[in-house]
């Protein structure tokens, strides 16, 4: 008997992110884009009720979240320098 996997890598399931993590990442990005601080968003009851400390830490490792935080930090610095 031979088993057939849907992909060529039988361990691909190990690298799939849970859908819940995707929803949390979208929420964090959306709220951060609305002007809320990252700390405020991560302390939001919606995020805290749906994730553990480790899951919130993993959110901060996602490239799209790091990029959004970096863009916001650069924009804040440019605004501060322009205000001088």
Secondary structure, 3 states (H helix, E strand, C coil): CCCCCCCCCCCHHHHCCCHHHHHHHHHHHHHHHCCCCHHHHHCCHHHHHHCCHHHHHHHCCCHHHHHHHHHHHHHHHHHHHHCC
